[in-house]
Amino acid sequence: MKTEEKGTPFTFKCARCGECCREHGFVFFRRDDIRRAAAHLGMTQAAFTARYLIKTSDGWAIAVTNRKPCVFLSDKGCAINEAKPVQCSTFPYWKEHIGKTGELVGFDRPCKEIKKAKKQSKTKG
């Protein structure tokens, strides 16, 4: 699980709290995401797609609404955590949230696990 990205002035370690799994929007699954998640659940890709995903103009996805969190959110966090889609595994390091110097921009999500990195002190030798 990614906890740090080089050049970003913050760190992140997922606590599996599920806050991001309740945010209104879509969780997109690429072909490889579907393959991994289906295998993790012991299903065929066709069965996984038919049971869990909807077709959108941008591809296959799970719709998350204010009344319906991600179908894979359980009491212990993501039920497919080991095979979750790239969209989830790369959160919050998405290009639309990382500024030119690595800072978070336009990030208004309720994630408590994002911590600003401590500045390293420079010592004169």
N, C-alpha and C positions, 0 to 999 in steps of 0.2 A: 504494500500500500504506500503510495507516494506521501511523504511527509514534508518534503522540501523541494523546491525547484531552484536551481542555480540562478542567482541574480535577482531573486525576489526578496524584498525587505520584510517578508512575513513567513511564518511557518503554518502548517496545517497538518493535523493528525485527526482523521475521522474517528469520532467517538461512537459512531453508529446510533446516534440519537434519533434519526429519522426526520429531522426538521426539513431537510431538502427534499425528502420523499413525499412531503405534504404540500409542496409549493405548486400552485396552479401552472400548468403547462404540459409539455410533452417530454417523455424519456424516449429518445430515439435509439433504435437498434440497427446497427450495420449488419451486413451478412455474417461477418465473423462473430459479432455479438450474439446473433441468433444461434449460430452453430454452438458456441461455448455454453450459452445458457441452456439450450435444449439438452446438450450432453450432460450438463451438471444435474439436470432434473430427470435424466433418463428418458427423454422424449425424442421423437423425431423432430426435425426442424419444421416440417409441415404442421405437425400437431401443436408444437409450441406457438407458431405463428397464428394458427387458427384459434387457439385457446386464449392467448394473452394480448396479441397485438392488433392494432388497427392500421389500415393503410391511409397515409396522409399524402399531401402533395410533396412532402420532403422525404418520404420513405415510411418504414414500419416504426410504430411507436406505441407507447402506453400513454393514454390521456390521464392526466392528474388534474382533479378539480378540487374545489373547496370542500366538497362532500366526500370525495373518493381519493385517498392517497394511492401511491404506487401499489399495485397488486402484490409486489414482493416485499412490502414492508411488514415485518413481523414484530412481536414483542422484543425480540433480540436484535433488531436491526434488519438489514437486507438479507432476505432468505437465499439470494443467489450471490452473496457478497464475493465469493471466490470467482464468479463468472459474470459479474455485473458488466453492463455495457461501458464502452469507452467514455461516453458522456459522463457517467457517474464516477468512474475511476480517475478521471482527470480533473474533477471538481476540486478546488475553485480556480485551477490554472487554465482557464479558458481565455483565448486571445481577446475576447471582448471585455474581459475584466482586468487585464494586465496592461498597465501603462508603459510608456517608453523606458522608464527607469525601473520597471518591475513592480511598481506599487499597484495596489488594487484601485481600480477606477470604476465608477458606476456600479458598485457592488452594494446592494441594499438588502441582502439576504440575512435571515436570522441565525447565521452560523456562529456559535460561540467558540469554536475550536480554531479559528484563525487568530494567530498571535503575531504581533509585530516582532520582528527579529531584534535582538539586542545588538546595539552598535558595538563593534569591536574597538577597543581602545588602542591607540597607536602609542608605541613606546619608542623612545629615542635610545639608540644604542651606542 
